[in-house]
Amino acid sequence: MLPNPSLFHILIVDDEPEVLEVLVRVVGSFGYRETGSSGGTDALLQLEADSFDLVITDLVMPDVSGWVLLREVK
């Protein structure tokens, strides 16, 4: 039996509002708990405040790149 998707919290990071909105909707439509973040700096703050099971991130962002963000997550 597969685990309940609502048990998983996913952080979605993208600096383009339209892309972020679509990704958050898609992830939520599968039943996962989702949190959207508008950039790397905001994502780092969210990671300090909450725990996440998965991070989906844009790699090219103006403030903190996705590469830097993933290094911090690791």
C-alpha positions as CSV (number, residue, x, y, z in Angstrom):
1,M,0.0,0.0,0.0
2,L,1.3,3.5,-0.9
3,P,1.7,6.1,1.8
4,N,-0.8,8.9,2.1
5,P,0.5,11.8,0.0
6,S,-0.7,14.3,2.6
7,L,2.0,13.1,4.8
8,F,4.7,14.6,2.5
9,H,5.5,18.3,2.5
10,I,7.1,19.7,-0.6
11,L,8.8,23.0,-1.0
12,I,8.5,24.5,-4.5
13,V,10.9,27.4,-5.4
14,D,10.7,29.5,-8.5
15,D,11.2,33.3,-9.1
16,E,8.6,33.4,-11.9
17,P,5.2,33.8,-10.2
18,E,3.2,32.1,-13.0
19,V,5.5,29.0,-13.0
20,L,5.4,28.8,-9.2
21,E,1.6,29.0,-9.2
22,V,1.2,26.2,-11.7
23,L,3.7,23.9,-9.9
24,V,2.1,24.5,-6.5
25,R,-1.3,23.6,-8.1
26,V,-0.1,20.5,-9.8
27,V,1.7,19.2,-6.7
28,G,-1.3,20.0,-4.5
29,S,-3.7,18.2,-7.0
30,F,-1.9,15.0,-6.1
31,G,-2.7,15.4,-2.5
32,Y,0.7,16.5,-1.2
33,R,1.2,19.4,1.2
34,E,2.9,22.1,-0.8
35,T,4.6,25.4,0.1
36,G,5.6,27.8,-2.6
37,S,8.6,30.1,-2.3
38,S,9.3,33.0,-4.6
39,G,13.1,32.7,-4.6
40,G,16.2,31.2,-3.0
41,T,16.4,33.7,-0.1
42,D,12.8,33.1,0.9
43,A,13.3,29.3,0.5
44,L,16.2,29.4,2.9
45,L,14.0,31.1,5.5
46,Q,11.2,28.6,5.0
47,L,13.7,25.7,5.4
48,E,14.7,27.2,8.8
49,A,11.1,27.5,9.9
50,D,9.7,24.2,8.7
51,S,10.7,20.7,7.6
52,F,10.2,19.4,4.0
53,D,10.4,16.0,2.5
54,L,11.3,17.2,-1.0
55,V,12.5,20.5,-2.6
56,I,11.7,21.3,-6.2
57,T,13.6,24.3,-7.3
58,D,14.4,26.5,-10.3
59,L,18.2,26.5,-10.8
60,V,18.6,30.0,-12.2
61,M,17.3,32.7,-9.9
62,P,18.6,36.2,-9.2
63,D,19.0,36.2,-5.5
64,V,20.2,32.7,-4.4
65,S,20.6,30.2,-7.2
66,G,19.0,26.8,-7.0
67,W,22.4,25.2,-6.9
68,V,23.3,27.2,-3.7
69,L,19.9,26.4,-2.2
70,L,20.4,22.6,-2.8
71,R,23.8,22.8,-1.3
72,E,22.3,24.3,1.8
73,V,19.5,21.7,1.9
74,K,22.1,18.9,1.6
